[in-house]
Amino acid sequence: MLGRQYDQRAFYVRSGPNEPWQKSYSGPEYRAEAQGKLMNVRLAQALFQDEYLKEAPFDPERNTDAVIEALDFYKRHGVLMINVSLQGAQAGYDVTVNGIDRGNSFRDGPLRGSLVSAFRADGSLKPEWMARLDRLLKAADERGMVVNVMYFYQGQDGVFLSSAAIHGAARSITDWLILHRHRNVLIDVANEYDLPGGRWNFNSYIPQNILQLVDEVRQRFRIRNADFMLPVSASSDGRMLYPKSLEGQVDAVLLHGNDRTVEYKRRRLAQFRNIERPVLMTEDDNGRASTTANLSRDLASCDLLFQQAAGWGYMPWVQAQRFPFRYLPAPASQVRDDLPEKERDMVYFHAVLDHIAGLVLRRPPQE
C-alpha cells in the first residue's frame, strides 16, 4: 500500500499523519527480529451484546471498558493489535459452564439463539455499538495499538434482510471509519469467510462474493475522497487456504490456524513464501483446555508464526471469548495441571503473553 520502496511483507506504523512510516516494533525497547510484525490477541467479544440473552446479567459498556483497562497490560507484553468483531463470536454458551442453554446463531430465534450484531437488518449501524467501537479505537490509538475490526461473522449474517443489506452494512461501517478518521484499523471483511458446511446464510452469499465485498470496502475510501486508506482483507478458517484470486485482492493475508499441528502450519506457510503481502495469523486455537500440553502447542505455533510470518494471534478462548469474558490474566505463575481450572486458565493466559514479550521485547515487562 505504501509503495515499492517499502518491505511488502511487513507492517508499518507512524505516530501521526505527517510523521515518517516505520516498521512496527521499531525502537530501542524492541528486538530487531520483531520489526514489521503484529503480535496480536483475539478479543472478539470486546463489543459484545446479545439481545436475546436473558439468563444472566451483562453490561456491554462495562465489558468494553474492561478491554480498554487491559490494553496497557497487553502492550507491555509486546502485543500491538487486538482483534474485535462487529458480530461477536462463539460465546460458548453451555449449561454446565455458564448455565446458559443457547446456540450461537441468529436463525435459532429468541428462545434458543443469539442476536449479536452491530448492524440492523437493513445494514444500518446501531449507535450503541458504534459508541463502544469509537471508545475502543481511540483508547488503542492512544497506546499506539492497532485494532483488527471484523465485519461479518458466520451465524450472525442471518440478521440481514437480504444480500443487498450485507453490501449496505459493509459500506456503512467503512464510511463510519472514514468519517471518524480511525486510522489504526485493519479491516477483516469476513471472519473465516471460507468455513465449510453451510454456516454462512443466504446460500453462503458472503463466501461466494468475498472478492466483490473486499473491493467494495476499498472503493469507499475513493468514493468518500478520504485522505487515508485502511488495509482490507478477509480471514481464512483453520485450513489456512487462500486462493490466488484473493491473495491479489487483499492488503494482508489473514490466516486462522485452529486445530492444526505446527507441521501443518509450517507446510501451509511455505505456500505463501513468495507472496508480496504480510502474512498474519489472527486466531489460533491449539486446544482450549489450559493444560501444559496445550501450552506447549500454543508456544510452538507462536514461535513458528513469529519466525516465518508477520505475526501470531492468540485466542484465549476460555478466558476472553467464552461467556463470561475475562480480559486480564492472573499474576505470573507456573502453569501446572494440578491447579484449579479457573486459576489455571488465567495463569495460562499470562504465560502466553510472557512468551510473546520474550520474542518482542529486549527486557521483560514491568508487571
N, C-alpha and C positions, 0 to 999 in steps of 0.2 A: 504493500500500500504506500510506503514512503518513497519507493524508488529503487533502482538497481544499485545505487551506491550503498545501500544498507544490506545487512545479512538477512536474506529472505526466509531463513528458518528460525529467526529469533524474534522475541517480543521487545518493543521499545516503549519507554515512558518518558514523560517530561513534566516539569513542575508547573508549567503554565503555557498558554498559547504561543508566547514569543520566546520560550526557552528552547535550548537545543534538545534534540532527541538523544537519549542514551539507552543502551540495553538495560533491561530490568536487572536488578541486583548489582548495579554499578555503585561503587563506593567502598571506602576502606573497611567497612564492617562486614562486607560480604566476600565469600570465596570467589576466586576468578572463575571457577568451574560453573558457578550458578548464573553467570551473566546470560541474559536473553531468555531465561526460563520463567515460568509462572507456577510455582508450587501452590496448590490450592486445596480447599476443603469444601465439600458439598454440604450446603445448608439449605436444602431445597425448601424446607418449611419455614424459612425466615419471615415470610409474609402470610403464612397460613391462616385461613379462616374457613372452616367447614360449616356452611349454612344449614346443613342437615343435622349436625351434631347437637344432641340434647342430653346425652347421658352423663356428660362431665362438664364442669365449668372451664371456660377457656377465654382468655383475654388476648386478642390478636395484637393489640397495641403493646401490651407488656411483653409478648413473645418477640416482637421486632426489637423492642428496647433491650431485651436480653442478648440478642445477637449483637447489637451495637456495643453493649458492655463487654462482650467477649473479643471484639476486634483487636484491641491493644494486645491481648494475650496471644492471639494468632500472629499478629505482626511481629511481636518479639521473638516468636519461634520461626520466623522466616517465611510465613505464609503471606503471599502477595495478592491472592484472589480468593473470593468466596463465590459459590455457585448457588443462585436462588431461582425459584420457579414462580411464574405467574399463575400456574395451575397446580401448585403443590406437588406432591409425590406420594408414593405408597406410604400411608401413615401407620401401617402395621396394627390396625385395629384387631384386637384379639381378646376374647372374654377372659382367657387365662392370664393375660399380661396386663391389660389396662381396663378390663371389664366392659369393653365395647364390642358389640357384635354387628359390624358393618363391613361392607365391601368398599373398594376404593374407586368405584365407577359411578358417574352421574346417572347412567342409564338404569342403575338398580333402584332408583327412586328414593324419596324422602325417608322411608322406613328402613331400607336396607343399604342404601348407597351413600355417596358423598357429593357435596357440591362445593368444590374448592376452585375458584376461578376469579381472576381479576377482570374477566370480560363478562359483559351481559350477553344475552342470547343473540342480540343483533350485532355483536362485535364491538360495541362501545365499552368504555372503561368505567370501572367502579371507583368513585372518588376516594373511598376509604383505603382501597388497595394502593392507589397511586400516592396517597399521602404517606403510607408506610414505606413504599419504594423510594420516594423522594428523600425521606429522612435517612434511610439506609444508605443510599448512594452518596449523599452529602457526607455522612459520617465516614464512609470508606474513603472518599476523596480527601477528606481532611487528614487521613492517615497514609495517604499515598498508596491506596489499595484499589484493585480492580474488582468489578463485580460482573460475573458471567450471568446474564439475565436470560433465563429460558422462557420462551413464549408459550409453547404448547406442550401438553403432557397427555399421553395416551390414557383413555378412560374419562378424561375431563373435556376432550374435544367434542363430546356429545352435548355439551351445553349450547352449542351454536345451532341456530335455526336452519342454517344451510351452509354450503361450501362458500357462498358469497360472503357470509358473515365471518368466516375464517379469514378471508382476504381483508375484510374490513378491520378485523381485530389486529392483524399484522401491521396494517397501515396506521391504525390509531395509536398503538403503543410506540411505534417508531417515531411518529410525529410528536408524540409526547416527550420522548427522549430528546428530540431535536429542540423543541420549544423550551424545555427546561435546561438545555445545554449540559446534559450529563455526558461528559467525555470519558469517564472512567469505566466504560462498559464494553464487554464483549458479548455480542448477541448470538444466542443459540436458538434458532427459529423453532426447532422441534427436538425435544429431549428424546433420544433413542428413536429417531424417525423411522428406522428400519426394523423395529420389533416385529417378529413374525406372529402368526396366529390370529390375525384379525383384531388386534387390540385397539387399533385406531378406527374411529367411526366413519360414517359416510363412505363405506366401501373402501376404507384405507385412503381417503382423499389426500390427507397430508403427505404420507409417504409417496403416493403416486405423483404429487405435484410439488415436491420439495424444491426442485430446481427453480420453478416459477416463483415460489414463495421467497426463496433466498434472493433472487433477482429483484423481486418487487420491494423487499425491505431495503435493499441497497439503493434502488432508484428513488426512494423517498428523500434521501439526502440531496439529490439533484433537483427533484421536483420542488422541494421546500427551500432551495437556494441556501442550504446550510453551509457554514464556513468550516465545518469539520465533518469527518466521516468516522463511523464506528466499524470495527471488523465484524463481519457477518458470517455465520456458519450454521451447521446442524450437526448434532452428535449421533454417533453410531451406538448400537447396542453392544453387548459384551463380546460379540464375534469379531469386532474391530474391522468390519468390512467397510470399504469406502470406494464406490465406483469412480472410475476416471472422470466421468461427466461431472460429478460433484466436486472432486478434487480441483478441477479447473474453475469452479464457480465460487468456492469459499475463500475466505482470507486466512483461515487456520483450519487444520484438520482436527476435529474434536472426537476423541475416542472414549468409549467406556470399556472396561476390562473385566466386568463382573464374571465370577465363577470360572475364570480361565487360569491355567497354570502360567508360571513365569516363562516356561519354554514356549508355550503357545504365543504369549505376548511378544517374546523375542522374535519368533518367526514372522508374526504379523508386522512388527515394526520394520523388519527388513524390507517389506514391500513398499515402504514409504521413504526409503533411503535417498532417493533422487528427487523427491518432490520439493519444489521451492515454496514451501509453506511451513510455518511452525506446526509441529505435530504434538498435540497436547492431550493428555488424559484428564478428564474432568469428573470421572466417577470410577471407583474401583472397589469391589466387594469381594474379598478373599476369604469369606467366612464370617458370619455375623456374630457368632459366639466369641466372647472376649477371652479366648484361650491362648496359651503360649504358642501353640502350633499355628493358629491363625495370625498371631502377631508376626511370626517368622515369615509367613507368606506375604503379609502386608509390607513388611520392611524390604523383602526381596523385590517386590514389584516396584516399590518406591525407588529403590536403587537403580533398577533397570530403566525406568522412565526418566529418571534424572540423568542418567549417563547417555541414553540413546535417543532421547526425545526432548521436547521443550518443557517437560514437567509432568507431575503426577497429581492426581486428585483423590484425596482420601475421602471415603464415605463413612462417617461414624453413624452407621445405621441405627443401632440400638440406642445410641446416645442422643443424636440430633435429628434423626428422621422419623423414628417410631414414637408415636404419641405415648406419654407427654414428652416434650423435647427438652434436652439438657445441652447447653452450649459451652459451658465452662468445665474443663477437666478437673479431677481431684488433684491434690498435691502429688508431686512426683513420688513414685514408689515402684518397687519391683512388681511386675506382673507375675502373679502366681495362680495356678489353677485352683488352689485351695482357698482363695479369698472369696468372701460372699459375692454373689454375682453382681449386684448393683454397685458395690465398691470397686470390683474388678473392672467393670465397664469403663468407669471414669479414669481409673489408673491407666488402663489400656489406651484411652484417648490421649492422655498426657504422654505416654511412651511414644506414640506415633509422632506427635508434634515435636518431641525432643529429637527424634531421629531426623525429621525434616530440618530442624535447626542445625543439627550437626553437619548436614550436607551443605547448607546455605551460608551459615554464619562462621566468622573466624573465631568468635568466642561464644561460649554457652550463654543462653539468655538469662537475664536477671529476672527471677521469678517474682 
